[in-house]
Amino acid sequence: MHWNRFLRLVGWAAFAMLLGACTTGASASQRPPAEFTPITAIAPTTTLAVPSSTSTTTVTREPTTTTTTTVEPAAPIAPEKQRLVISGTGDVNLDPTFVRSFPSTGYEYAWSGLDDIFNQDDLTVINLECSASDLGTPWNKLWTFRCDPEALPSMAAAGVDVANLANNHAMDYGFDAMLDARRNLARVGIDPVGAGANATEAYAPVIVERNGWTIAILGGGGVHPETGSWLATEDQPGMTDGDSAEAMTEAIRAAGEIADLVLVTIHWGEQDTTQPRPFEIRLAEAFIDAGADGVFGHHQHVLQPLGWYSGKPIAWGLGNFVWQAGSTQARTTAIAQFVFEPDGRIGACLVPVYIEATGHPVLQPGYEGPCVPETGGAE
């Protein structure tokens, strides 16, 4: 073979090999990501002319096909519902001038006799019967209670989750103190309910997620100054009107739109009565007809029974809880426990508690855990 021709052949072969290597490299490293669709695609056929002293060689490359794959985001999977245990109590008072054991025992004394029951359930709701603030001046009324804000951390540590402020003592030191109490409670992880800067805030439910359930808690204040001056309006702070079936059922229906369960904690009734009045019975039935799944009642300062309506539990009156040690009847109290099962069964019971010393409720012997639901509850 002639030497010059041999060199030309070797040169073009080397060039072709280099071109192939470059083409392969571009295909591997410069290909756009799958989600990217190029605006200008490669022409269906690309002709590369390779120079030759004797002829023109045409190399044809098939077009590169880019496949765009669209991956739809996976829909969030709702957690599976599990058994739900919710506790409710009556009146909690953390005023050291009223519950006079606290200056010597400390505020932990209020919770030390309960065997940590509120940290073993899924949600605990109490009625806070005092103004948890250092602000304000006392209202012109017979009894005024000021909670020590320093008592709130021990209440949170005991497992309390929600505090109702729709009662006849949460605004004993005025509206600014009530709003400050809301902030103080939230600061330690306890959600206030039933009172706020205006009607919208007062009637807004607390929403919590537990065990795959969305739960709404509403606070109702059926006991308030006769003038109605403590009731929230759209431009005035205050509390909900728990005596208004219209206002409360509207709030219940709205809460039911966003929650699996709706619970009402309400201050109502007449002091020292052991049975609900017809007025409370009509209200509770209206609440449940509107979509409430359970009611915790308080204010009477003595224990009332557990009732049912349309398969939903009603604790008519939960008496005192963290309170003075008065008469035997006033010291006899309970924790209402409502148990909701994923299959629709509901259980409810009153767990016996006795105020053995001022400010010291104690769980009584015999409690072995949450009550067992009956099929469909009771009527």
TILO-486687 format. One record per residue (C-alpha): residue in one letter; y, z, x; residue number from 1. Coordinates in Angstrom, 3 decimals, decimal comma. Each point is the difference from the previous one (the first is absolute). Example, Ala and Ser with C-alpha at 12.3 -4.5 7.8 and 13.67 -1.06 7.14 Angstrom:
REM residues 2
rec resn: A	py: -4,500	pz: 7,800	px: 12,300	resi: 1
rec resn: S	py: 3,440	pz: -0,660	px: 1,370	resi: 2
***
This chain:
REM residues 379
rec resn: M	py: 0,000	pz: 0,000	px: 0,000	resi: 1
rec resn: H	py: 3,483	pz: -0,812	px: 1,267	resi: 2
rec resn: W	py: 1,699	pz: 3,169	px: 1,241	resi: 3
rec resn: N	py: 3,275	pz: -0,479	px: -1,934	resi: 4
rec resn: R	py: -1,840	pz: -0,655	px: -3,245	resi: 5
rec resn: F	py: -2,089	pz: 3,137	px: 0,635	resi: 6
rec resn: L	py: 3,148	pz: 2,096	px: 0,414	resi: 7
rec resn: R	py: 1,512	pz: -1,391	px: -3,208	resi: 8
rec resn: L	py: -3,169	pz: 0,814	px: -1,919	resi: 9
rec resn: V	py: -0,114	pz: 3,522	px: 1,419	resi: 10
rec resn: G	py: 3,708	pz: 0,510	px: -0,781	resi: 11
rec resn: W	py: -0,250	pz: -1,105	px: -3,645	resi: 12
rec resn: A	py: -3,101	pz: 2,124	px: -0,484	resi: 13
rec resn: A	py: 1,806	pz: 3,027	px: 1,364	resi: 14
rec resn: F	py: 2,984	pz: -0,703	px: -2,264	resi: 15
rec resn: A	py: -2,240	pz: -0,380	px: -3,041	resi: 16
rec resn: M	py: -1,682	pz: 3,308	px: 0,824	resi: 17
rec resn: L	py: 3,379	pz: 1,706	px: 0,370	resi: 18
rec resn: L	py: 1,227	pz: -1,501	px: -3,273	resi: 19
rec resn: G	py: -3,116	pz: 1,216	px: -1,796	resi: 20
rec resn: A	py: 0,454	pz: 3,477	px: 1,413	resi: 21
rec resn: C	py: 3,653	pz: 0,120	px: -1,110	resi: 22
rec resn: T	py: -0,884	pz: -1,271	px: -3,461	resi: 23
rec resn: T	py: -2,746	pz: 2,606	px: -0,366	resi: 24
rec resn: G	py: 2,304	pz: 2,780	px: 1,203	resi: 25
rec resn: A	py: 2,743	pz: -0,917	px: -2,467	resi: 26
rec resn: S	py: -2,478	pz: -0,040	px: -2,831	resi: 27
rec resn: A	py: -1,214	pz: 3,497	px: 0,863	resi: 28
rec resn: S	py: 3,171	pz: 1,798	px: 1,038	resi: 29
rec resn: Q	py: 2,795	pz: -1,703	px: -1,913	resi: 30
rec resn: R	py: -1,639	pz: -0,342	px: -3,435	resi: 31
rec resn: P	py: 2,225	pz: 1,678	px: -2,596	resi: 32
rec resn: P	py: -1,355	pz: 3,116	px: -1,725	resi: 33
rec resn: A	py: -1,992	pz: -0,553	px: -3,187	resi: 34
rec resn: E	py: 2,799	pz: 1,152	px: -2,273	resi: 35
rec resn: F	py: 2,489	pz: -2,397	px: 1,563	resi: 36
rec resn: T	py: 0,234	pz: -3,516	px: -1,482	resi: 37
rec resn: P	py: 1,835	pz: -2,302	px: 2,405	resi: 38
rec resn: I	py: 2,842	pz: -2,028	px: -1,450	resi: 39
rec resn: T	py: -0,792	pz: -3,008	px: 2,217	resi: 40
rec resn: A	py: -3,713	pz: -0,672	px: 0,303	resi: 41
rec resn: I	py: -1,691	pz: -2,142	px: 2,636	resi: 42
rec resn: A	py: -0,224	pz: -3,660	px: -1,036	resi: 43
rec resn: P	py: -3,399	pz: -1,003	px: -1,384	resi: 44
rec resn: T	py: -0,777	pz: -1,988	px: 3,147	resi: 45
rec resn: T	py: 1,643	pz: 0,548	px: 3,363	resi: 46
rec resn: T	py: -0,299	pz: -2,779	px: 2,598	resi: 47
rec resn: L	py: 0,303	pz: 0,935	px: 3,633	resi: 48
rec resn: A	py: 0,514	pz: -3,049	px: 2,293	resi: 49
rec resn: V	py: -1,567	pz: 0,487	px: 3,413	resi: 50
rec resn: P	py: 1,536	pz: -2,384	px: 2,601	resi: 51
rec resn: S	py: -2,303	pz: -2,276	px: 1,957	resi: 52
rec resn: S	py: 0,625	pz: -2,792	px: 2,396	resi: 53
rec resn: T	py: -2,401	pz: -2,200	px: -1,870	resi: 54
rec resn: S	py: -0,085	pz: 1,168	px: -3,654	resi: 55
rec resn: T	py: 1,226	pz: 2,457	px: -2,618	resi: 56
rec resn: T	py: -2,508	pz: 2,609	px: -1,210	resi: 57
rec resn: T	py: 0,651	pz: 1,558	px: -3,424	resi: 58
rec resn: V	py: -1,232	pz: 3,575	px: -0,579	resi: 59
rec resn: T	py: -0,061	pz: 1,042	px: -3,644	resi: 60
rec resn: R	py: 0,064	pz: 3,726	px: -0,951	resi: 61
rec resn: E	py: -0,842	pz: 1,142	px: -3,505	resi: 62
rec resn: P	py: 2,726	pz: 2,136	px: -1,652	resi: 63
rec resn: T	py: -0,205	pz: 3,757	px: 0,256	resi: 64
rec resn: T	py: -0,582	pz: 1,548	px: -3,417	resi: 65
rec resn: T	py: 1,851	pz: 3,274	px: -0,646	resi: 66
rec resn: T	py: -1,466	pz: 2,145	px: -2,774	resi: 67
rec resn: T	py: 2,286	pz: 2,521	px: -1,672	resi: 68
rec resn: T	py: -1,809	pz: 2,970	px: -1,514	resi: 69
rec resn: T	py: 1,871	pz: 2,227	px: -2,415	resi: 70
rec resn: V	py: -1,337	pz: 3,551	px: -0,187	resi: 71
rec resn: E	py: 1,051	pz: 1,844	px: -3,118	resi: 72
rec resn: P	py: 0,835	pz: 3,684	px: 0,646	resi: 73
rec resn: A	py: -2,705	pz: 2,251	px: -1,306	resi: 74
rec resn: A	py: 0,964	pz: 1,929	px: -3,122	resi: 75
rec resn: P	py: 0,204	pz: 3,754	px: 0,666	resi: 76
rec resn: I	py: -3,115	pz: 1,793	px: -1,123	resi: 77
rec resn: A	py: 0,769	pz: 2,985	px: -2,187	resi: 78
rec resn: P	py: -1,772	pz: 3,119	px: 1,220	resi: 79
rec resn: E	py: -2,894	pz: 1,073	px: -2,162	resi: 80
rec resn: K	py: 0,825	pz: 2,903	px: -2,295	resi: 81
rec resn: Q	py: -1,601	pz: 3,343	px: 0,775	resi: 82
rec resn: R	py: -0,069	pz: 3,289	px: -1,872	resi: 83
rec resn: L	py: 3,527	pz: 1,400	px: -0,374	resi: 84
rec resn: V	py: 0,763	pz: 3,735	px: -0,301	resi: 85
rec resn: I	py: 3,524	pz: 0,976	px: -1,085	resi: 86
rec resn: S	py: 1,241	pz: 3,604	px: -0,264	resi: 87
rec resn: G	py: 2,937	pz: 1,344	px: -2,002	resi: 88
rec resn: T	py: 1,597	pz: 3,441	px: -0,131	resi: 89
rec resn: G	py: 2,606	pz: 1,872	px: -1,955	resi: 90
rec resn: D	py: 3,165	pz: 1,621	px: 1,305	resi: 91
rec resn: V	py: 0,567	pz: 0,422	px: 3,736	resi: 92
rec resn: N	py: 2,941	pz: 2,197	px: 1,009	resi: 93
rec resn: L	py: 0,955	pz: 0,352	px: 3,667	resi: 94
rec resn: D	py: 3,134	pz: 2,125	px: -0,506	resi: 95
rec resn: P	py: -0,393	pz: 3,024	px: 2,325	resi: 96
rec resn: T	py: 2,364	pz: 2,084	px: -2,147	resi: 97
rec resn: F	py: -2,352	pz: -0,477	px: -2,965	resi: 98
rec resn: V	py: -3,393	pz: -0,143	px: 1,733	resi: 99
rec resn: R	py: 0,795	pz: 2,937	px: 2,237	resi: 100
rec resn: S	py: -3,151	pz: -0,023	px: 2,055	resi: 101
rec resn: F	py: 1,059	pz: -3,065	px: 2,000	resi: 102
rec resn: P	py: 2,476	pz: 1,681	px: 2,405	resi: 103
rec resn: S	py: -2,846	pz: 2,152	px: 1,356	resi: 104
rec resn: T	py: -3,026	pz: -2,287	px: -0,480	resi: 105
rec resn: G	py: 1,468	pz: -3,420	px: 0,761	resi: 106
rec resn: Y	py: -0,250	pz: -3,017	px: -2,278	resi: 107
rec resn: E	py: -3,537	pz: -0,848	px: 1,084	resi: 108
rec resn: Y	py: -1,054	pz: 2,990	px: -2,106	resi: 109
rec resn: A	py: 0,615	pz: -2,100	px: -3,116	resi: 110
rec resn: W	py: -2,908	pz: -2,305	px: 0,891	resi: 111
rec resn: S	py: -2,369	pz: 2,101	px: 2,090	resi: 112
rec resn: G	py: -2,187	pz: 1,134	px: -2,903	resi: 113
rec resn: L	py: -0,961	pz: -3,471	px: -1,236	resi: 114
rec resn: D	py: -2,735	pz: -0,943	px: 2,507	resi: 115
rec resn: D	py: 1,945	pz: -3,139	px: 0,951	resi: 116
rec resn: I	py: -0,843	pz: -1,568	px: -3,368	resi: 117
rec resn: F	py: 3,035	pz: -2,297	px: 0,014	resi: 118
rec resn: N	py: -1,019	pz: -1,559	px: 3,299	resi: 119
rec resn: Q	py: -3,460	pz: -0,696	px: -1,399	resi: 120
rec resn: D	py: 1,160	pz: -1,943	px: -3,063	resi: 121
rec resn: D	py: 1,687	pz: -3,411	px: 0,042	resi: 122
rec resn: L	py: 3,357	pz: 0,865	px: -1,599	resi: 123
rec resn: T	py: 1,779	pz: 3,252	px: -0,936	resi: 124
rec resn: V	py: 2,919	pz: 0,242	px: -2,454	resi: 125
rec resn: I	py: 2,007	pz: 3,210	px: -0,536	resi: 126
rec resn: N	py: 3,044	pz: 1,051	px: -2,032	resi: 127
rec resn: L	py: 2,705	pz: 1,288	px: 2,377	resi: 128
rec resn: E	py: 1,910	pz: 2,633	px: -1,945	resi: 129
rec resn: C	py: 3,053	pz: 0,391	px: 2,252	resi: 130
rec resn: S	py: 2,744	pz: -1,873	px: 1,830	resi: 131
rec resn: A	py: -1,327	pz: -0,767	px: 3,502	resi: 132
rec resn: S	py: 3,402	pz: -0,155	px: 1,689	resi: 133
rec resn: D	py: 2,612	pz: 2,105	px: 1,753	resi: 134
rec resn: L	py: 2,797	pz: -1,870	px: -1,784	resi: 135
rec resn: G	py: 1,881	pz: 0,755	px: -3,198	resi: 136
rec resn: T	py: 0,894	pz: 3,004	px: -2,086	resi: 137
rec resn: P	py: -2,057	pz: 1,568	px: -2,790	resi: 138
rec resn: W	py: 0,212	pz: -1,470	px: -3,480	resi: 139
rec resn: N	py: 1,270	pz: 2,294	px: -2,747	resi: 140
rec resn: K	py: -3,382	pz: 1,028	px: -1,394	resi: 141
rec resn: L	py: -2,202	pz: 3,085	px: -0,180	resi: 142
rec resn: W	py: -2,516	pz: -0,896	px: 2,704	resi: 143
rec resn: T	py: 0,789	pz: -2,136	px: 3,033	resi: 144
rec resn: F	py: -2,525	pz: -0,674	px: 2,768	resi: 145
rec resn: R	py: 0,695	pz: -1,378	px: 3,457	resi: 146
rec resn: C	py: -3,031	pz: -1,076	px: 2,050	resi: 147
rec resn: D	py: 0,244	pz: 0,527	px: 3,715	resi: 148
rec resn: P	py: -0,236	pz: -3,488	px: 1,595	resi: 149
rec resn: E	py: -1,844	pz: 1,705	px: 2,873	resi: 150
rec resn: A	py: -2,875	pz: 0,601	px: -2,439	resi: 151
rec resn: L	py: -0,643	pz: -3,709	px: -0,591	resi: 152
rec resn: P	py: -1,967	pz: -0,790	px: 3,205	resi: 153
rec resn: S	py: -2,636	pz: 2,607	px: -0,867	resi: 154
rec resn: M	py: -0,318	pz: -1,478	px: -3,487	resi: 155
rec resn: A	py: -0,522	pz: -3,463	px: 1,474	resi: 156
rec resn: A	py: -2,543	pz: 1,359	px: 2,491	resi: 157
rec resn: A	py: -1,897	pz: 1,568	px: -2,898	resi: 158
rec resn: G	py: -0,521	pz: -3,487	px: -1,458	resi: 159
rec resn: V	py: 2,706	pz: -0,323	px: -2,665	resi: 160
rec resn: D	py: 0,941	pz: -3,657	px: -0,483	resi: 161
rec resn: V	py: 2,365	pz: -0,208	px: -2,998	resi: 162
rec resn: A	py: 2,555	pz: 2,491	px: -1,384	resi: 163
rec resn: N	py: 1,413	pz: -0,264	px: -3,513	resi: 164
rec resn: L	py: 3,746	pz: 0,759	px: -0,179	resi: 165
rec resn: A	py: 0,376	pz: -0,657	px: -3,734	resi: 166
rec resn: N	py: 0,227	pz: 3,617	px: -1,091	resi: 167
rec resn: N	py: 2,502	pz: 2,723	px: -0,863	resi: 168
rec resn: H	py: 0,480	pz: 1,253	px: 3,579	resi: 169
rec resn: A	py: 0,074	pz: -3,005	px: 2,344	resi: 170
rec resn: M	py: 3,775	pz: -0,341	px: -0,568	resi: 171
rec resn: D	py: 0,838	pz: 3,708	px: -0,008	resi: 172
rec resn: Y	py: 2,459	pz: -0,638	px: 2,853	resi: 173
rec resn: G	py: 1,429	pz: -3,265	px: -1,253	resi: 174
rec resn: F	py: -0,627	pz: -3,697	px: 0,364	resi: 175
rec resn: D	py: 0,835	pz: -0,217	px: 3,724	resi: 176
rec resn: A	py: -2,573	pz: 2,705	px: 0,726	resi: 177
rec resn: M	py: -2,614	pz: -1,849	px: -2,071	resi: 178
rec resn: L	py: 0,642	pz: -3,220	px: 1,909	resi: 179
rec resn: D	py: -0,170	pz: 1,923	px: 3,267	resi: 180
rec resn: A	py: -3,301	pz: 1,511	px: -1,155	resi: 181
rec resn: R	py: -1,373	pz: -3,509	px: -0,511	resi: 182
rec resn: R	py: 0,870	pz: -0,808	px: 3,599	resi: 183
rec resn: N	py: -1,453	pz: 3,272	px: 1,270	resi: 184
rec resn: L	py: -3,283	pz: -0,615	px: -1,797	resi: 185
rec resn: A	py: -0,254	pz: -3,579	px: 1,219	resi: 186
rec resn: R	py: 0,696	pz: 1,161	px: 3,539	resi: 187
rec resn: V	py: -3,228	pz: 2,046	px: 0,039	resi: 188
rec resn: G	py: -2,054	pz: -2,688	px: -1,747	resi: 189
rec resn: I	py: 0,131	pz: 1,256	px: -3,600	resi: 190
rec resn: D	py: 1,116	pz: -2,514	px: -2,650	resi: 191
rec resn: P	py: 2,541	pz: 1,311	px: -2,548	resi: 192
rec resn: V	py: -0,237	pz: -1,290	px: -3,558	resi: 193
rec resn: G	py: 1,778	pz: 0,481	px: -3,328	resi: 194
rec resn: A	py: 3,598	pz: 0,357	px: 1,233	resi: 195
rec resn: G	py: 2,354	pz: -2,181	px: 1,994	resi: 196
rec resn: A	py: 3,426	pz: -1,470	px: 0,631	resi: 197
rec resn: N	py: -0,099	pz: -1,857	px: -3,330	resi: 198
rec resn: A	py: -2,353	pz: -0,782	px: -2,873	resi: 199
rec resn: T	py: -1,643	pz: -2,850	px: 1,875	resi: 200
rec resn: E	py: -0,995	pz: 2,293	px: 2,864	resi: 201
rec resn: A	py: -0,941	pz: 2,908	px: -2,270	resi: 202
rec resn: Y	py: -2,393	pz: -2,074	px: -2,136	resi: 203
rec resn: A	py: -1,468	pz: -1,874	px: 2,971	resi: 204
rec resn: P	py: -3,608	pz: 0,954	px: 0,712	resi: 205
rec resn: V	py: -1,387	pz: 1,102	px: 3,299	resi: 206
rec resn: I	py: -2,552	pz: -2,644	px: 1,037	resi: 207
rec resn: V	py: -2,862	pz: 0,967	px: 2,299	resi: 208
rec resn: E	py: -3,159	pz: -1,755	px: 1,192	resi: 209
rec resn: R	py: -3,175	pz: 2,030	px: 0,142	resi: 210
rec resn: N	py: -3,657	pz: -1,018	px: 0,298	resi: 211
rec resn: G	py: 0,674	pz: -3,547	px: -1,165	resi: 212
rec resn: W	py: 2,147	pz: 1,127	px: -2,953	resi: 213
rec resn: T	py: 3,718	pz: -0,481	px: -0,603	resi: 214
rec resn: I	py: 1,304	pz: 3,115	px: -1,750	resi: 215
rec resn: A	py: 3,379	pz: 0,494	px: -1,688	resi: 216
rec resn: I	py: 1,333	pz: 3,518	px: -0,634	resi: 217
rec resn: L	py: 2,879	pz: 0,596	px: -2,417	resi: 218
rec resn: G	py: 1,962	pz: 3,228	px: -0,461	resi: 219
rec resn: G	py: 1,188	pz: 1,155	px: -3,415	resi: 220
rec resn: G	py: 2,538	pz: 2,739	px: -0,677	resi: 221
rec resn: G	py: -0,337	pz: 1,352	px: -3,522	resi: 222
rec resn: V	py: 1,845	pz: 3,238	px: 0,760	resi: 223
rec resn: H	py: 3,661	pz: -0,352	px: 0,948	resi: 224
rec resn: P	py: 3,419	pz: 1,458	px: -0,923	resi: 225
rec resn: E	py: 0,630	pz: -0,478	px: -3,700	resi: 226
rec resn: T	py: 3,064	pz: -2,148	px: 0,600	resi: 227
rec resn: G	py: -2,124	pz: -2,624	px: 1,738	resi: 228
rec resn: S	py: 2,342	pz: 0,142	px: 2,993	resi: 229
rec resn: W	py: -2,932	pz: -0,104	px: 2,427	resi: 230
rec resn: L	py: -1,361	pz: -3,283	px: -1,321	resi: 231
rec resn: A	py: 0,409	pz: -3,008	px: 2,275	resi: 232
rec resn: T	py: 2,027	pz: -2,996	px: -1,141	resi: 233
rec resn: E	py: 0,626	pz: -3,323	px: 1,694	resi: 234
rec resn: D	py: 3,062	pz: 1,443	px: 1,738	resi: 235
rec resn: Q	py: -0,853	pz: 3,714	px: 0,225	resi: 236
rec resn: P	py: -2,669	pz: 1,931	px: 1,899	resi: 237
rec resn: G	py: -2,497	pz: 2,067	px: -1,924	resi: 238
rec resn: M	py: -3,533	pz: 0,119	px: -1,308	resi: 239
rec resn: T	py: -2,109	pz: -1,851	px: -2,520	resi: 240
rec resn: D	py: 0,003	pz: 0,909	px: -3,668	resi: 241
rec resn: G	py: -3,589	pz: 1,068	px: -0,487	resi: 242
rec resn: D	py: 0,624	pz: 0,689	px: -3,683	resi: 243
rec resn: S	py: 0,780	pz: -3,678	px: -0,605	resi: 244
rec resn: A	py: -3,198	pz: -1,812	px: -0,879	resi: 245
rec resn: E	py: 1,925	pz: -3,277	px: 0,114	resi: 246
rec resn: A	py: 1,356	pz: 0,490	px: 3,525	resi: 247
rec resn: M	py: -3,248	pz: 1,357	px: 1,424	resi: 248
rec resn: T	py: -2,298	pz: -2,599	px: -1,562	resi: 249
rec resn: E	py: 2,249	pz: -2,783	px: 1,258	resi: 250
rec resn: A	py: -0,351	pz: 1,412	px: 3,528	resi: 251
rec resn: I	py: -3,766	pz: 0,373	px: -0,447	resi: 252
rec resn: R	py: -0,423	pz: -3,617	px: -1,107	resi: 253
rec resn: A	py: 2,058	pz: -1,237	px: 2,945	resi: 254
rec resn: A	py: -2,075	pz: 2,090	px: 2,418	resi: 255
rec resn: G	py: -3,194	pz: -1,335	px: -1,537	resi: 256
rec resn: E	py: 1,024	pz: -3,506	px: 1,005	resi: 257
rec resn: I	py: -0,307	pz: 0,879	px: 3,682	resi: 258
rec resn: A	py: -2,621	pz: 2,763	px: 0,117	resi: 259
rec resn: D	py: -3,670	pz: 0,522	px: -0,801	resi: 260
rec resn: L	py: 0,680	pz: 3,537	px: -1,225	resi: 261
rec resn: V	py: 3,100	pz: 1,671	px: -1,456	resi: 262
rec resn: L	py: 0,361	pz: 3,788	px: -0,005	resi: 263
rec resn: V	py: 2,766	pz: 2,063	px: -1,596	resi: 264
rec resn: T	py: 1,070	pz: 3,434	px: 1,239	resi: 265
rec resn: I	py: 2,223	pz: 1,556	px: -2,670	resi: 266
rec resn: H	py: 1,953	pz: 3,210	px: -0,570	resi: 267
rec resn: W	py: -0,277	pz: 0,778	px: -3,700	resi: 268
rec resn: G	py: -1,051	pz: 2,550	px: -2,591	resi: 269
rec resn: E	py: 1,012	pz: 3,524	px: -0,853	resi: 270
rec resn: Q	py: -0,295	pz: 2,948	px: 2,358	resi: 271
rec resn: D	py: -2,875	pz: 2,478	px: -0,452	resi: 272
rec resn: T	py: -1,878	pz: -2,245	px: -2,456	resi: 273
rec resn: T	py: -3,696	pz: -0,597	px: 0,589	resi: 274
rec resn: Q	py: -0,361	pz: -3,193	px: -2,074	resi: 275
rec resn: P	py: 2,016	pz: -3,238	px: -0,084	resi: 276
rec resn: R	py: 2,450	pz: -0,457	px: -2,844	resi: 277
rec resn: P	py: -0,277	pz: -3,016	px: -2,318	resi: 278
rec resn: F	py: 2,995	pz: -1,512	px: 1,803	resi: 279
rec resn: E	py: -1,803	pz: -0,024	px: 3,376	resi: 280
rec resn: I	py: -3,141	pz: -1,365	px: -1,629	resi: 281
rec resn: R	py: 1,916	pz: -2,936	px: -1,485	resi: 282
rec resn: L	py: 1,689	pz: -0,669	px: 3,349	resi: 283
rec resn: A	py: -3,262	pz: 0,048	px: 1,952	resi: 284
rec resn: E	py: -1,620	pz: -2,378	px: -2,448	resi: 285
rec resn: A	py: 2,988	pz: -2,343	px: 0,272	resi: 286
rec resn: F	py: -0,227	pz: 0,120	px: 3,801	resi: 287
rec resn: I	py: -3,701	pz: -0,883	px: -0,005	resi: 288
rec resn: D	py: 0,436	pz: -2,697	px: -2,645	resi: 289
rec resn: A	py: 2,625	pz: -1,523	px: 2,322	resi: 290
rec resn: G	py: -2,439	pz: -0,060	px: 2,918	resi: 291
rec resn: A	py: -0,022	pz: 3,447	px: 1,639	resi: 292
rec resn: D	py: -3,388	pz: 1,002	px: 1,422	resi: 293
rec resn: G	py: 0,647	pz: 3,740	px: 0,233	resi: 294
rec resn: V	py: 2,676	pz: 2,666	px: -0,585	resi: 295
rec resn: F	py: 0,815	pz: 3,168	px: 1,975	resi: 296
rec resn: G	py: 2,107	pz: 2,401	px: -2,094	resi: 297
rec resn: H	py: 1,895	pz: 3,123	px: 1,083	resi: 298
rec resn: H	py: 2,810	pz: 2,439	px: -0,883	resi: 299
rec resn: Q	py: -1,684	pz: 2,486	px: -2,338	resi: 300
rec resn: H	py: -0,720	pz: 2,515	px: 2,837	resi: 301
rec resn: V	py: -3,446	pz: 0,634	px: -1,457	resi: 302
rec resn: L	py: -3,105	pz: -2,139	px: 0,121	resi: 303
rec resn: Q	py: -0,777	pz: -2,384	px: -2,861	resi: 304
rec resn: P	py: -3,280	pz: -1,892	px: -0,542	resi: 305
rec resn: L	py: -1,126	pz: -3,411	px: 1,151	resi: 306
rec resn: G	py: -0,008	pz: -2,676	px: -2,693	resi: 307
rec resn: W	py: -0,959	pz: -3,640	px: -0,457	resi: 308
rec resn: Y	py: 1,405	pz: -2,923	px: -1,922	resi: 309
rec resn: S	py: -1,553	pz: -3,487	px: -0,054	resi: 310
rec resn: G	py: -2,214	pz: 1,004	px: 2,914	resi: 311
rec resn: K	py: 2,961	pz: 1,074	px: 2,199	resi: 312
rec resn: P	py: 0,527	pz: 3,595	px: 1,214	resi: 313
rec resn: I	py: 3,005	pz: 2,200	px: -0,815	resi: 314
rec resn: A	py: 0,673	pz: 3,297	px: 1,768	resi: 315
rec resn: W	py: 2,260	pz: 1,449	px: -2,679	resi: 316
rec resn: G	py: 1,462	pz: 2,819	px: 2,071	resi: 317
rec resn: L	py: -0,845	pz: 0,978	px: 3,571	resi: 318
rec resn: G	py: 1,942	pz: 3,267	px: 0,073	resi: 319
rec resn: N	py: 1,369	pz: 1,584	px: 3,145	resi: 320
rec resn: F	py: -1,363	pz: -0,912	px: 3,410	resi: 321
rec resn: V	py: 2,110	pz: 1,204	px: 2,922	resi: 322
rec resn: W	py: 1,753	pz: 2,778	px: -1,890	resi: 323
rec resn: Q	py: 0,475	pz: 3,702	px: -0,404	resi: 324
rec resn: A	py: -3,010	pz: 2,141	px: -0,804	resi: 325
rec resn: G	py: 0,811	pz: 1,000	px: -3,573	resi: 326
rec resn: S	py: -2,301	pz: 0,804	px: -2,888	resi: 327
rec resn: T	py: -3,682	pz: -0,896	px: 0,114	resi: 328
rec resn: Q	py: 0,650	pz: -2,897	px: -2,360	resi: 329
rec resn: A	py: 2,865	pz: -1,328	px: 2,154	resi: 330
rec resn: R	py: -2,107	pz: 0,298	px: 3,164	resi: 331
rec resn: T	py: -2,971	pz: -1,871	px: -1,469	resi: 332
rec resn: T	py: 0,463	pz: -3,656	px: 0,795	resi: 333
rec resn: A	py: -1,875	pz: -3,138	px: 1,051	resi: 334
rec resn: I	py: 0,054	pz: -3,279	px: 1,865	resi: 335
rec resn: A	py: -0,635	pz: -2,963	px: -2,280	resi: 336
rec resn: Q	py: -2,273	pz: -2,545	px: 1,664	resi: 337
rec resn: F	py: -0,352	pz: -3,497	px: -1,412	resi: 338
rec resn: V	py: -2,821	pz: -2,125	px: 1,434	resi: 339
rec resn: F	py: 0,007	pz: -3,779	px: -0,457	resi: 340
rec resn: E	py: -3,095	pz: -2,062	px: 0,748	resi: 341
rec resn: P	py: 0,051	pz: -3,770	px: 0,718	resi: 342
rec resn: D	py: -2,271	pz: -0,606	px: -2,995	resi: 343
rec resn: G	py: 2,616	pz: 1,419	px: -2,396	resi: 344
rec resn: R	py: -1,402	pz: 3,487	px: -0,446	resi: 345
rec resn: I	py: 2,515	pz: 2,852	px: 0,089	resi: 346
rec resn: G	py: -0,597	pz: 3,681	px: 0,631	resi: 347
rec resn: A	py: 2,403	pz: 2,903	px: -0,334	resi: 348
rec resn: C	py: -0,195	pz: 3,744	px: 0,447	resi: 349
rec resn: L	py: 2,145	pz: 3,065	px: 0,597	resi: 350
rec resn: V	py: -0,828	pz: 1,617	px: 3,341	resi: 351
rec resn: P	py: 0,563	pz: 3,778	px: -0,367	resi: 352
rec resn: V	py: 2,749	pz: 1,534	px: 2,123	resi: 353
rec resn: Y	py: 1,476	pz: 3,513	px: -0,112	resi: 354
rec resn: I	py: 3,326	pz: 1,152	px: 1,455	resi: 355
rec resn: E	py: -1,414	pz: 2,976	px: 1,862	resi: 356
rec resn: A	py: 3,329	pz: 0,987	px: 1,537	resi: 357
rec resn: T	py: 3,555	pz: -1,229	px: -0,344	resi: 358
rec resn: G	py: 0,171	pz: -3,544	px: 1,355	resi: 359
rec resn: H	py: -3,746	pz: -0,099	px: 0,710	resi: 360
rec resn: P	py: -2,237	pz: -2,009	px: -2,369	resi: 361
rec resn: V	py: -3,684	pz: 0,283	px: 0,882	resi: 362
rec resn: L	py: -2,846	pz: -2,329	px: -0,912	resi: 363
rec resn: Q	py: -2,592	pz: 1,932	px: -1,978	resi: 364
rec resn: P	py: -3,744	pz: 0,063	px: 0,750	resi: 365
rec resn: G	py: -2,204	pz: -2,674	px: -1,493	resi: 366
rec resn: Y	py: 1,867	pz: -3,142	px: 0,965	resi: 367
rec resn: E	py: -2,522	pz: -2,436	px: 1,475	resi: 368
rec resn: G	py: 2,061	pz: -3,187	px: 0,162	resi: 369
rec resn: P	py: 1,608	pz: -2,495	px: -2,360	resi: 370
rec resn: C	py: -1,175	pz: 0,001	px: -3,599	resi: 371
rec resn: V	py: -2,673	pz: -2,513	px: -0,961	resi: 372
rec resn: P	py: 1,304	pz: -2,705	px: -2,329	resi: 373
rec resn: E	py: -1,494	pz: -0,368	px: -3,425	resi: 374
rec resn: T	py: -0,620	pz: -3,523	px: -1,262	resi: 375
rec resn: G	py: 3,320	pz: -1,175	px: -1,403	resi: 376
rec resn: G	py: 1,464	pz: 3,489	px: 0,086	resi: 377
rec resn: A	py: 0,336	pz: 1,957	px: -3,219	resi: 378
rec resn: E	py: 2,039	pz: -0,326	px: -3,126	resi: 379
***
